[in-house]
Amino acid sequence: MEYSRRCAVVFTLTVLLIASEAMAQTKRLAPAYFIFGDSLSDPGNNNYLRTLSRADAPPNGIDFPNGKATGRYCNGRTATDILGQSIGIPDFIPPYMAPETKGPAILNGVNYASGAAGILPSSGYLFVSQSISRISLDQQLQDFANTKTQIVAQIGEEATTELLSKSLFYFNLGSNDFLDNYFIPGSPFSRNMTVTQYTDMVLDKYKGQLSQIYSMGGRKVAIASLGPIGCCPFQLTLALRRNGICDEKANEDAIYFNKGILRIVDELNANLPGSDYIYLDVYRAVGEIIASPRDYGFTVKDIGCCGRGPQYRGLVPCLPNMTFCPNRFDYVFWDPYHPTEKTNILISQRFFGSGYTYPKNIPQLLGA
């Protein structure tokens, strides 16, 4: 056991060292980076909302630079942060809601992601029924339109068109449309629609939203798939799973949704001249870790490091000053929903090679 633990620690340090060195040497692949998403990508937008879904107090952020709890639902950086560093963006992309996100600060990009947000405006209602408790994708797109107006005011229409056409647009949504909407007992959607009907409706909505970013100037768009949502501590708890065995029905629903995203990628690329949409296979990247955690230096694949609840710590998120596991580098999940920074590093690295993206990887999308 001690030998295995030492190996896991060595693996962790090696991964972190290699990733840090690679990012330090990375040339800039995009002039700006615009992020749309939920709590997997939120850098602190929810700090400015009246909501139960926020992460602006320790122990969140314990491994972030300076040990600061910025509002990220993680012990450190999110996969979105790491991806930005990996394409040479010099600073962490600021949250749209922060007062200082204006002027020259927005020329590197803006992060609109909001914890509990969904493709549907109704998703995320578990964390307070009022829409102000999260920023849905519809509102995030409106916020981007406002940002574009500010950029035009600074550098002009022609330069803005050039900037946006070369920038990376990243979308990571859908989890809350299932975990915090359809899967919740008593959901009005689950009472009136089959999961297939519901998923098709969500996909149709998402396709329209992804088309909007093209109409506003985005051309290089990366869309993250759903992960194996049936394996996160929250869903293990909700589905009363034993021995950490994933909820396969939930995973099947995620796979169906992901196949829909692949179709959307093909349709948008075929119908929007000059567009370049790609698919990021988060499901495969995370699924491989959960299937063989020790191969990646993990010993705990089904319990949140920080949280509360029976068996999996999968009901209550990581609240201020909550006791957390002493060996967080052994854990795949930081809390009931979100990966640890170590997991995020492994996920984001996959999108720069082959086998986890379609039809291009991130460097190919950005012309590297």
ZAMARGU-4260 file (C-alpha; in steps of 0.2 Angstrom, whole numbers, plus 5000, padded with zeros to 4 digits):
<rodrens>
0) 5000/5000/5000 | 5014/5012/5005 | 5023/5008/4988 | 5007/5011/4978 | 5005/5028/4987
5) 5022/5033/4983 | 5020/5029/4965 | 5004/5039/4964 | 5013/5054/4972 | 5027/5052/4959
10) 5015/5051/4945 | 5006/5066/4951 | 5021/5077/4952 | 5027/5071/4935 | 5011/5076/4927
15) 5011/5093/4935 | 5029/5096/4931 | 5027/5091/4912 | 5011/5101/4911 | 5019/5117/4918
20) 5034/5116/4907 | 5024/5113/4892 | 5013/5128/4896 | 5028/5139/4899 | 5035/5135/4882
25) 5019/5136/4872 | 5017/5149/4859 | 5001/5159/4858 | 4989/5150/4846 | 4974/5162/4848
30) 4973/5181/4851 | 4958/5178/4863 | 4948/5165/4872 | 4929/5166/4875 | 4921/5153/4887
35) 4903/5148/4889 | 4898/5136/4902 | 4893/5130/4919 | 4902/5127/4935 | 4915/5116/4927
40) 4921/5133/4919 | 4915/5146/4931 | 4930/5157/4936 | 4919/5167/4949 | 4904/5174/4940
45) 4893/5167/4953 | 4902/5177/4966 | 4891/5192/4960 | 4874/5183/4961 | 4862/5178/4975
50) 4864/5159/4974 | 4868/5144/4983 | 4880/5139/4969 | 4896/5147/4973 | 4914/5142/4977
55) 4922/5158/4983 | 4928/5152/5000 | 4941/5140/5006 | 4945/5125/5004 | 4940/5129/4986
60) 4955/5135/4978 | 4968/5128/4990 | 4979/5123/4975 | 4975/5139/4964 | 4990/5152/4963
65) 4991/5160/4980 | 4979/5147/4987 | 4965/5159/4983 | 4946/5154/4982 | 4941/5163/4966
70) 4924/5155/4964 | 4931/5140/4954 | 4923/5124/4959 | 4939/5115/4961 | 4955/5114/4972
75) 4965/5122/4959 | 4963/5126/4940 | 4948/5121/4929 | 4951/5112/4913 | 4946/5128/4905
80) 4960/5137/4914 | 4973/5124/4908 | 4967/5124/4890 | 4969/5143/4890 | 4987/5142/4897
85) 4991/5128/4884 | 4986/5139/4869 | 4998/5153/4876 | 4985/5165/4884 | 4996/5175/4896
90) 4983/5177/4910 | 4968/5168/4917 | 4952/5174/4907 | 4942/5185/4919 | 4924/5183/4923
95) 4912/5194/4914 | 4903/5199/4930 | 4919/5206/4938 | 4919/5225/4938 | 4937/5225/4932
100) 4932/5215/4916 | 4932/5230/4904 | 4944/5240/4893 | 4960/5232/4888 | 4956/5217/4899
105) 4943/5210/4888 | 4955/5209/4872 | 4962/5193/4878 | 4944/5186/4880 | 4931/5184/4893
110) 4923/5170/4903 | 4904/5170/4904 | 4902/5153/4913 | 4891/5152/4928 | 4888/5138/4941
115) 4871/5129/4939 | 4869/5136/4921 | 4862/5126/4907 | 4857/5126/4889 | 4839/5128/4895
120) 4835/5143/4906 | 4826/5132/4918 | 4841/5121/4922 | 4849/5123/4938 | 4834/5127/4948
125) 4839/5116/4962 | 4851/5130/4968 | 4836/5143/4969 | 4822/5145/4958 | 4825/5163/4952
130) 4834/5165/4936 | 4846/5177/4943 | 4854/5163/4953 | 4863/5157/4938 | 4867/5164/4920
135) 4860/5153/4907 | 4868/5151/4890 | 4855/5162/4882 | 4861/5176/4894 | 4879/5172/4892
140) 4877/5175/4873 | 4869/5191/4876 | 4883/5196/4887 | 4896/5191/4873 | 4886/5203/4862
145) 4889/5217/4874 | 4908/5212/4875 | 4909/5213/4856 | 4902/5231/4857 | 4915/5236/4869
150) 4929/5228/4859 | 4923/5237/4843 | 4923/5254/4853 | 4942/5250/4857 | 4949/5244/4841
155) 4936/5246/4827 | 4924/5235/4817 | 4937/5228/4805 | 4950/5223/4819 | 4936/5216/4829
160) 4931/5205/4815 | 4949/5199/4813 | 4951/5196/4831 | 4935/5186/4833 | 4938/5175/4818
165) 4955/5169/4825 | 4949/5167/4843 | 4945/5151/4852 | 4927/5150/4857 | 4924/5136/4870
170) 4907/5128/4875 | 4905/5116/4890 | 4887/5114/4895 | 4873/5101/4897 | 4877/5093/4914
175) 4864/5104/4923 | 4851/5100/4910 | 4852/5082/4916 | 4859/5082/4934 | 4850/5098/4939
180) 4834/5097/4929 | 4828/5081/4921 | 4836/5069/4934 | 4829/5078/4949 | 4814/5069/4956
185) 4798/5078/4952 | 4805/5087/4937 | 4791/5094/4926 | 4801/5088/4910 | 4803/5070/4917
190) 4784/5070/4921 | 4779/5075/4903 | 4793/5069/4891 | 4804/5053/4888 | 4822/5056/4891
195) 4825/5055/4872 | 4812/5068/4868 | 4819/5079/4881 | 4837/5077/4875 | 4832/5080/4857
200) 4824/5096/4863 | 4839/5102/4872 | 4850/5098/4857 | 4839/5108/4846 | 4841/5123/4857
205) 4860/5120/4859 | 4861/5120/4840 | 4853/5137/4838 | 4864/5144/4852 | 4880/5138/4844
210) 4874/5145/4827 | 4872/5162/4836 | 4891/5163/4840 | 4894/5161/4821 | 4882/5176/4818
215) 4892/5186/4830 | 4909/5183/4822 | 4915/5167/4830 | 4923/5154/4818 | 4934/5142/4829
220) 4922/5134/4841 | 4926/5119/4853 | 4912/5110/4860 | 4915/5099/4875 | 4904/5083/4877
225) 4896/5078/4893 | 4907/5067/4904 | 4901/5051/4911 | 4888/5059/4923 | 4882/5043/4930
230) 4899/5041/4939 | 4900/5058/4948 | 4897/5057/4967 | 4881/5066/4966 | 4873/5054/4953
235) 4879/5039/4963 | 4870/5046/4978 | 4854/5051/4969 | 4853/5034/4960 | 4857/5024/4976
240) 4872/5015/4968 | 4882/5003/4978 | 4901/5000/4978 | 4904/5015/4967 | 4896/5007/4952
245) 4891/5020/4939 | 4873/5024/4935 | 4873/5016/4917 | 4856/5023/4913 | 4863/5041/4916
250) 4878/5037/4906 | 4868/5031/4891 | 4858/5047/4891 | 4875/5056/4891 | 4881/5046/4876
255) 4865/5049/4867 | 4867/5068/4870 | 4885/5067/4864 | 4881/5059/4848 | 4869/5073/4845
260) 4883/5086/4847 | 4893/5076/4834 | 4879/5078/4822 | 4878/5097/4826 | 4896/5099/4823
265) 4895/5091/4806 | 4879/5101/4801 | 4886/5117/4806 | 4902/5115/4797 | 4893/5110/4782
270) 4880/5124/4782 | 4890/5139/4789 | 4904/5145/4777 | 4921/5147/4785 | 4915/5139/4801
275) 4926/5127/4811 | 4917/5118/4825 | 4925/5103/4834 | 4920/5090/4847 | 4930/5087/4863
280) 4927/5069/4870 | 4927/5073/4888 | 4917/5057/4891 | 4931/5046/4884 | 4944/5056/4894
285) 4936/5055/4910 | 4929/5037/4907 | 4946/5030/4905 | 4952/5038/4922 | 4937/5031/4931
290) 4939/5013/4923 | 4957/5012/4928 | 4961/5025/4941 | 4977/5018/4947 | 4984/5019/4930
295) 4983/5038/4932 | 4989/5039/4950 | 4972/5039/4958 | 4965/5028/4972 | 4948/5036/4975
300) 4936/5037/4959 | 4919/5039/4967 | 4920/5050/4982 | 4921/5069/4983 | 4937/5075/4992
305) 4926/5090/4999 | 4908/5088/5002 | 4895/5079/5013 | 4883/5065/5011 | 4882/5046/5014
310) 4895/5035/5006 | 4901/5046/4992 | 4900/5064/4999 | 4889/5067/4985 | 4875/5078/4992
315) 4882/5094/4999 | 4895/5104/4989 | 4911/5110/4996 | 4906/5124/5008 | 4916/5137/5017
320) 4929/5129/5029 | 4922/5112/5027 | 4934/5098/5031 | 4941/5090/5016 | 4952/5074/5012
325) 4970/5076/5016 | 4976/5067/5000 | 4967/5076/4987 | 4979/5071/4973 | 4972/5053/4975
330) 4954/5059/4971 | 4946/5060/4954 | 4933/5071/4961 | 4935/5087/4971 | 4916/5088/4976
335) 4900/5080/4972 | 4901/5086/4954 | 4918/5093/4949 | 4935/5085/4945 | 4951/5089/4955
340) 4964/5100/4946 | 4975/5084/4943 | 4960/5076/4934 | 4958/5093/4924 | 4976/5092/4918
345) 4974/5075/4911 | 4957/5080/4903 | 4964/5095/4894 | 4980/5087/4888 | 4969/5075/4878
350) 4963/5088/4867 | 4980/5092/4859 | 4983/5075/4852 | 4973/5062/4843 | 4958/5051/4848
355) 4949/5063/4859 | 4943/5076/4846 | 4933/5077/4830 | 4937/5082/4816 | 4952/5092/4822
360) 4961/5094/4838 | 4964/5111/4847 | 4981/5115/4838 | 4974/5110/4821 | 4958/5121/4825
365) 4969/5136/4828 | 4980/5133/4813 | 4996/5128/4823
</rodrens>
